[in-house]
Amino acid sequence: AYIVMSNVDSTAAGREQSVQASTRKAEQDAHAMVRMAFDMVRTIRDYPAPHGKPLRMRIGIHFGSVAAGVIGTKKLRYDIFGTDALLGNALESNGVSGGVVVSEAVVP
């Protein structure tokens, strides 16, 4: 599993200029993530698999709010939580091998 997260600063939402900058950053992040997803699918498809079968991946992309943190006492893990994290995971899990699924939150 591979998770990519990006942050859009919402602390200055009361200032119009900052809202426009945050919106522009979110759009840039969306384009970059979709490009990266297709690059990853193309790269893994063209990678020579040692066992003879082609390697395939499926990717789900969703934008939203998440909480993140380190969990565990003996074996520490970094994880993300929340409805939006679950939705991104569901998009990937239900996607087609070799494909990219994008939610309406990414491309409204």
Order of alpha helices (4+ residues) and beta strands (2+ residues): alpha-beta-beta-beta-alpha-beta
